[in-house]
Amino acid sequence: MPHIVWTSAGGGAASVFNPAWHAFTGLPTQLPGAAAWLVALHPDEVTAATSAWEEARATEAQFERELRLRRADGVYRWHHIRCVPVKTPEGSVRWLGSATDIHERKTQEVRFELVVEGAGIGIWFCDLPVTTVTCNATYRQLYGLPAEALVTADVLFRAIHPDDLARANEAVRRAVEDQEPYLLDFRVVIGEGEKAQVRWLQATGRVFYDAHGRPERFDGITRDITAQRQLEESLRRTLIEKDESLRTLEVINATGQSLAAELQLEKLVQGVTDAATRLSKASFGAFFYNVLNEQGQSYMLYTLSGVPRETFDKFPMPRATRVFEPTFKGEGIIRSDDITRDPRYGHNPPYQGMPPGHLPVRSYLAVPVKSRSGEVLGGLFFGHPVPGVFTEREERLVAGLAAQAAVAMDNARLFQRAQEAITSRDTFLSIASHELRTPITSMKMQTQYMRKRIANNDPSAFLPERVTRLVEQTERSIGRLSRLVEDMLDISRIAIGRLNMQFERVELSALTREVVERFGPQLGEAGHTLELHLTPGLVGRWDRDRLEQVLANLLTNALKYAPGAALKVTTRTLGTSAILEVEDRGPGIAPKDQHRIFERFERLVDASQISGLGLGLHISKHIVEAHGGTIRVHSALGEGASFVVELPISGPSGQG
């Protein structure tokens, strides 16, 4: 993309831009005022940018910022803006400016920041000597600092635990003066008085030096290691109390290393179960944990240690009984010397206790595994046939391991989501590049063809029917591009939870008739016959445009996958809900594929056979759910498909 450049003219009375300005913004290349470029700024940045610009003009200092400029089609893109003052021979000041598109880099930076934030890493950097520290929101949270307050070295050192302050100062001095690696574990105190909390942090950094060897910058990262230090403290006390230091430490260290290195959830939880069973001296241990399948449905898996898996295969998964419920809800640890004498035991049918053939359990220990966000990931359960086996020592050890396991499981899930995101991105780029290339290529070929005829003075190039056909073909290509762009924008809005809805009174049957009539020519060309069964007066509180989008997606789907098949569109009431149904007599959808069609980029045939991004049903599902409704499909191979949308007539919950 060409760089935008400009200069002030006439003593700052006007600004003159190069053609790239007009090509990007659609604005004239000459505008009144030296600050004319401000008109193209994003509204959120106008005030701050104007203030900074005025200060630069007043001090005749260079202006340099990263800002969003509005493109001619209304889309904003990030640019690096730079303006420098230049003295004229007459003594006045002219301003020379440039704008470089940095949108892709900025987008990558935002993505990186989201990943870093999700991993709980605080990032910081500062010039030396230190006056203020620039940092991300996670770093502020680690220190318990306000979101907007100025962060100075004094503020940070005041938060450090008094017992660690001297060591922290010495670590900084060695990093700056002796050029040693900066690595420090220390405590910070959050709050005051009885409500004060102590948090362990680990800081890693590096000092950068100029060409003369003088320190000029200090950068690094900080993360919360409280769970790790708590586990270490638990181990230390256990070693002192039980004199089993070597064996316990070997188990914990080996487990910690394997957990830190393991990103496969199944192997990770098995390792946790084995280690916890050894540490607790249990006869057997089990880890029950929740996972999501491809349809987003939650179900439970388990690992065992100390006994063969066949021992439990014949038994059902544990239910939220009075004994198990506190663990699965994350309410706390349960340790019992004899669970059969616990008042919570034996109240649930059909067994009123352990089922026949179950391993005998008297000593019982159950520890919930909770993520940093408070989500209960699962529970560790341990049993022994002898009463009184589990003591406070075993409880502490397993609780510490559960905290470490939660961090490792969070990391494994984050890794899995990152892999899925990369796969989705690659899939999207592959499909989008193919879909966007087709209409662009068509328009390019049409334009080149007409240009050639005009250059050869071919009078047939200007025949009304030829020009009309060219315009119609171009309009179709533009319409296809617009639909693709809108689908991509909707996916982006869905991903960040900003699929805006405007609710109003809508007569569903009238809206349905309007949309179907607009599709009439396309349905006719494709050979469809159409039946309409519309219930009049079906009024609800919905978003008109979004419902049109849903119905258009369903009709488009029929055009693509059931060409020439008979169609039936129905509206009716069902209790307090309205039903919109689009039924075709096409080839149908196999049961094994029906859950996939509502996912992103999913198509039942190869991309070369059917155009589109594979987003229509996915977007429709989110629109319907935003109305508080549901969308489902009934189909079988060879019997067509029926898409049923159910909408609450009163609108989504919480709407007036």
N, C-alpha and C positions, 0 to 999 in steps of 0.2 A: 504494500500500500504506500503511495507517495507521501512524503512528509508534508505537513501543513506548515507554511511559513508566512510571516507577515511583518510589516513595519508600520510604525505610526508616521503620519504625514501631516504637513501643515501645522507644525508646532503642537502635535498631539490632537488636532481637531478631527482627524480621521485615521482609520487604519486600512491599509491595502493588503489584500491576501493573494496568495498564489492560487491557481485553478484548483489545486487539491482541496482547498477550503470549500469551494462551491460544490465540488464533486462529492464531498463527504457530508456537509451540513445542508446543502441546498440553498445557502444564504449567499447574497451578493459578495463579490470580491472586494468591494469598497463599502465600508460602514463608518458612520460618524463616531468619533471618540477613540482615544487610545486604548480604552478597555472594551472595545467592541466584541472581542472574543468571548466575553463573559455571558453573552446572550445564549450561547450554545451549551452552557453548563447544566449539569443535573441540578434540580431544585434543592436537593439536600446539601449541596456544596457551595451554593451561590454566596451565602453570607460569609462563611469563613474565607473563601477565595477572594471575595471583594475586599475584605478587611486586610488580608495579606498583600493584595495588589496595591491597595492605597498606601500601605506602609512602605512597600518597595518604591513606589513613585515618590513618596515624601523624602525617603532617605537616599534615593537614586541607587538602590542596592538591587542585585540580581534577584529575580522572582523565579522559583522553581518548585513545582508541586506535581503530584499525580492526581488527576481529576478525570471525571467522566464527561465526554462530549456527546451531544445528541446528533445522531446520524439523520439524514434527510427523511428516512422512514420512521423516525421516532425512537429507534433503538440506541441505547447509550453504550459507548465503549470507552474503556480506560485509556488515557493518554498521559504521556509525560510532557508537561507544559514548562517551557523555559523562556524567560524574557530577560534581555540584558539591555542596560542603558548605553547609549552611544552619544558622545558629545559631538555636536555639529560645529563647523568653523565659526558660526555666529554665536556659539556659546549655549545654545538651547540643547535639550535632550530629546533624542529620538529613541524609540524602543524597537528592538528587533526580537521577534518571537518565533518559536517553533513548537509543533505538537507532534509527538511520535506515538503511534499506536502501540500500546503495551498490554492489550486486553488479554492475550493468551497467557503471558507471564503472570499478570495479576490474577487470572483465574486459577492458575496452578498454585500461586501463593495462598489463595483462599482455601483451596483443597488441602494443601499442606497444613495450614493452620487448623483445619477441622480434624485432620488425622492426629495432629499433635495434641489438640485439646481432648480428643477421645481417649488418647493414651495417658492422659494425666500428666503431661510434661510441661514444666514451666520454662520459658525461654527468656533470657535477659542479655542485654549488652549495654555497654557504656563507654564513654571516652575517658581517658586518664589524663590528669588526676580526676577521680570520681566526684561529680557534683550531683547529677541525676542519673537514674537508671531507667532505660526503656525496657518494657517487659510485656508479656501477653497476659490475658485474664487469668489463666491457670496459675501463673507465678504469684499474682496478687492474692488469689484464693489460698495458696499454700502458706502465705505469711499473714493471712487474715486482714488484708488491706482493702480499703474502699476501691471501687471500680475506677474512679476518675482522679483520685488524689495524686499529687506529685510524689514520686518514689525517689528518695534520696538515700545516700549511704547511711546517714544517721537514723533514718526511719527503720532501715533493715537491721542495723546492729542493735537497736533498742529492742527488737523483737526476739533476738537470740537469747537463749537461756543463759543466765549469768555464769553457770559453770562451764559453758562452752565458748564464752566470748573471747577469752585469751587465745584459745586454740584456733578460733576462726580468724582473728586478726593475724596470727602468725602464718596461717595457710595463705592468706591474701598477700602478706609481705613476701613470702618465699616465691609465690607465683610471679609477682611483679619484679622483685629485685634480683632473685636468684634464678629466675627462669625455670622453676620447677613445675611439674604438672600440678594442676589444682584439682584436688579431690578431697571433699570434706563431708563427713557425716556429723550432723549437729541437730540440736533441738531448738524449736521456736515455741514461744509461749503466746497463745492466742487468747485474748480477753484478760480480765483482771479479777482478783479476789477468788471467791469460791467457784466461780464459773470459768476460771481460766483453764485452758486445755493445752497440753504439751503434745507437740507433733514432731516426729523425727523427719528430717529432710536430708537428701544427699545432693550435693552440688558438684558439678564437674565443669571445668572451664579452661580457657586458654587465653594468654596474653599475647597481643600482636605488637610488633615493634616497627618503627619507621626505618628509613635507610641509614640513619645514624645510630641505630640501636636503642633509641629511646622508646619506652612503652607508650603506646598511643591508644590502644583499645583492649577491652576485656569482655569476652563473650562466653556464654555457657548455658547449661541447662540445670534444672533442679526438679527433683521428683520426691514424692512422699514415700518414705520407707518405714512408716510407723508399724504396719503389719509385720514387716520383716524383723524390725527391732523387738517388737513384742514377742515374736516367736523366739528370737535369740534369748530374750530375758527369761522366757518360760523354760527354755532349755537349760539356762544357767542355774536357775533355782532347782530344777530337777536333778541336775548333775550333783549339786551340793547335798540335796536331801537324800538321794537314793544311792549315791556312789556308783552309778552306772554310766559314767560320763562317756567312756570310749564307744561302747556299743550304740548308745542312743545318738551320740553325735554323728557317728558314721551313717546311721539310718537317715537322720534328718538332712545331713549334707548331701547324701546321694539323692534323696528325694528332691531336695531343693534344686539341685543341678538338673535332674531329669525334668522337673516341672518347668524350669526356666527354658529348657531347650526343646520341650515337646509342644507342638502346636496342633497335633491330632487329638481331638477331644476323647475318643475312645481309649487310646493308649494313656492319655493323661489321667483319666478317672480311675483306670485300673491300677496305675502306679500309686495314686493316692490311697486307694483301698488297701493295697498290699502293705504300704508303709504304715498306715494308721493301724492296721490289724496287728502288725508286729509291735508297734510302740505301745498299744493299749493292752497287749498280752491277751487279746480276745481269742476265744475258740474259733470264731468266724466273724467276718466283717462284710458289710454290704454298703454300696453307695448307690442310692436311687436318685436319678437326676432327670430333669425335663429337657426335651429337645423339640424342635419344630421340623415337621416333614415338608416336602416340596409344596404342599397345599397350604402351608402356614398353620397347620393344626398341631396342637401340643400333645405329646404322648411321653410315656416314661420308659426309661431304660435302666438297667442296673448292672453292676459288676459285683463279683464275689471274691472273697479271699479266705483261705483256710478250709474250704469244703468244695467238692465238685459242683459244677453248675447244675447237674441233674438233680441235686438235692432240693433245689428250689423251683425247678421248671414246672412242676405239677401244681404249684401254689399260685393263687392270683396275686396281682400287685397289691401292696398295702394301701388301705383306704385311710381317709382322714378320720380315724377313730379317735377316741379321747387320748390314747397313748401316742399315736402317730401325729395327730394334728399340730401340736406345738412345734414339732420339727419342720413339717412341711410349710407351716406359716412363718417360720423364722422367729418364733417367739422366745426361744431360748434353748439351752441344753437340758436334757433330761438324763440324770444318772440315778440308777436305782440298785440297791444291794440285792433286792429280790423283786423283780417286776410282777411276779404272780401275786404278791401281797400289796401291790400298789392299788389304791382305791379307784384309779382310772382303768384298771385292767379287767377284761372279761365281761364287758357290757354289750358287745355287739354280736348279733346273730350272723351266720348260723352256728358258729363254733363256740361263742362265748369265751374266747381266748385263742390259744394257738390251735390250728387245725391238726387233725390226726396225722401222724407221721412227721410233723415238724421237729426240727432239732430242739432238744431241751434248752430253754433259756431261763436262767435265774438272774444272774448279773446282766444289767442292761445299760447301754450308753448310747445316746443319740445326739448328734451335733448338726445343726443346720449349716449349710454352706451358702453364704450371702455375698453378693457382689458389692462393689464400692457404692453402687447406686441404691443398695438396699434390697434388690431383687433376690428372692430365694432361688438358688440354682439347683438345690437338691439337699440330700441329707445323708450323713454317715451314720450307720447303725452297727452296733457291736453287741455280741452276746457270748455268754459263758454259762455252762451248766452248773457251776459252783457259785453260791451267793458270795457277795462282798469282794469280788475281784477288782472292780474298778474303783480307784481312789481319786482324790483331787489331782494327783500327779497325772494320771491317765487322761482325766478330763482336760487339764491344761494343755497337755501335749497334742491331743486330737484337735482341740479348739485352735491352737496355733497353726497346725497343719491345715485345718479347714480354711483359715484366713489366707494362707499361702496358696491353697488350691483354688480359692475363689479368684485371686489375682491371675493365676495361670489360666483358669477357665475363661476369664474375661479376655485375656490376651489371645487365647485360642479362638474365641468367638469373633474378636476384632480382626484377627488374621483371616478367618473364614469370610467375614463380611467384605474385607478388602479384596479377597480373591473374587468374590461374587461381583463386586463393583467393577473390578478390572474386566471380568468377562462380559458384564453388561455393557461397559463402555466400548469394548472392542466389537461386540455384536452391533451396538447402535451405530458406530462409525462405519462398519461394513455395509449395513443396510442403508443408512442415510446417504452415504456416498453414491451407492447404486441408484437410489430413488431420486436424488437431486440431479444426478448426471443426465437422466433421461429427458426431462423437460428442457433442461438447459441446452442439451445437444440438439433437440428438435428446433428450439428457437434460433440457435446459432446457424443451423443448416438452412432454415427458411430465410433468415436475414442474408446470408451469403448468396443464396440463390437469387433473391430479389436485387441485391446490390449488383450482381453480375449482369442481370438483364437491364438494369438502369444504366450501367456503365456502357452497355452496347447499344443504348438508345432504342431498346426494344419497346415499341408502343404497347405490346400486349401486357407489359409489366403493370400498366396503369388501368387495365380493364377493371371495371367495378367488381365483377364476380371474382377475379383473382385477388384483388385487394381485400375484398370481404372475406374470402377464404383464409387469407394470410392472417387477418385480424382475429378471426374465429379460432384458428389454430393457436395463435399467440395467447389469446385469452384463456384457452383451455390449459395451455402450459403454465401460464401465470396462476390460474386457479389451483392447479395441482401443486405448484410450489407453495402457494399460500396455505393450502391444507396441510402440507408437510410441516411448514414452519409453525402453524398453530398447534399441531400435534406435539411437536418438540417443545414448544413453550408450555403446553399443558403438563407434559411429563415433568418439566423443570418445576412448575408450580406445585405439582403433587409431591415431588421429592422434598420440597421445603415446607409443605403444609400451607401453601398460599393459593389454593384453588378457590378464588373468590366466587361467592354466590350472591345473587340479588333476588330475594324472595318477594313474590307478589301473587295476586289472585290470577290463576291461569285456568282456562277452560280446556281440559286435556283433549277432548274429542275434536274441537275446532283446531287446536294446534296440530293435532295428528293429521287432519285432513289437509291443512296448508302444506305441511312437509311432504306428504305423499303426492300432492298435486305438483309440487316443484320437481319431484323425482319422476313424474309421469313420462316425459320424453325418454329418459334413460331406461326406465322399465320397459317402455314400448319397444325401443331399439333392441333390447336384450331378449325380447320375446316373452316377457312375464305376463301372466294374467293375474289380476288383483281383485281380492275381495276385501271390502271394508265393513266391519261390524262395530259401529261406534255408538256408545251410550251418550246421548246428549245431556248437557247440564252437569257434567262431571268436573266440578271446580275444586281446586286445591291451592294450597300456598306453596308455590314452587318457583324455581328459576326458569323462566320461559326459554331463554337462549340455550341454557345447558340441556334442557329436555329436548329441544330441537336437535342439539348435537348428538344426544343419545340415540334418538330415532333415526337421524341421518346415518350414524355409524351402523346401526342394525340393518338399514336398507342397503347401504353400501356393501355390507358384509354379504347380504343375499345376492347382490349383483355379481360379486367376485366369486363366491363359492357355490352358488346355485343358479347359474345362468339359465334363463328360459323356464325355470320352475315356477309353478303356481305359488302365489303369495297370498297370505291372509293377515290383515292387521286388525286387531281387536282392542277396544277399550271397554272396561266394565268396572263395577265396584265389587269389593270383597270386604264386608264389614266396614271398618274405618279406613280401609286402604283403597287405592285406585290401582287397577291392573292395566298395563300396556303390553300387548303380546304381538310379536312378529313371527309368523310361522311360514316356513317354506317347505316345498316338496322336493328338495335337492338330495344330494348324495348322503346327507347325514354325517354325524360325528361319532366315532368309536368311543365307548365309555372310558377307555384308558386315556383319551386325549381331551376329555371335556374339561378337566380342571386346568389344563394348560392354556386354553384359549383366552383366559382373562389375564394372563401374565404379559409382561412387557416383551415385545419383539417376537411373540409367538405366532407362527403361521403353520397351518396344517400341510402346506405344500411348499415346494422350493421357491425361493425369492424370484427366480427367473420366470416362474409361471404366474405369480400374482404380485401386483404392485402394492406399494404401501409399506409403512414402517412396522406393521403388526402392533399398533398401539390403540386402535379404535375401541376394542372391547375392554382393554385395560383402563382407558380413560373413562369409558362409560361406567364401568364398575365403581370407580372413585366418585363420579358425579352422583350416581344413584345412592351410594352410601352416604355422601354429604347431605342428601335429602332425608336420611334416616331410613332408606329403603334397601331393597335387595334386588339383585339380578341373577337369574339362573337359566340354565339351558336344559331342555328335555330333548333327547335325540337318540337315534340308533342308526347304524349303517343301513342305507337304502330306504330309510323312512323319513327323511327330512330332519329339520331341526326347528325347535320352537324356543325363542328367547322371551322370557317373562320378566317384566319389570314391575315390582310392587312398591308403591309409594304411599306413605301416610298422608291422608288428605289434609290433615292439620299442619303439615310441614314437619321439618326435623325438630327434635326435642330442643327446647330453649328458644325457639323462634316465636315472636308474638304474632 
